[in-house]
């Protein structure tokens, strides 16, 4: 395949948020990621003027872009579509239960409990900014 026929490479998923530090902290703790050098939180008492943050350490970077307003998705209603959601897997139902408790403690809100599905038990959540995400046994 020649260079002009190659495909683009997906590098980063970017989430908009009105509080990017808060949302980045949510995903940093949930997924065990780390800040890109230079994106760490400022020292206590210093203002946080970040309008773009990147977390690394997973399959690909997760970035956060500051916006002035962001209507939360209303899934499963389509009044405000989700437009994008993140899917995460765990190896078994015990891990699913553990991650469920962690997600709630970090500020996730349950949108759907589908843990009774014998083929693919899962939870659907909204993160603190309202973006839907799923954790399921995969």
Order of alpha helices (4+ residues) and beta strands (2+ residues): beta-alpha-beta-beta-beta-beta-alpha-beta-beta-beta
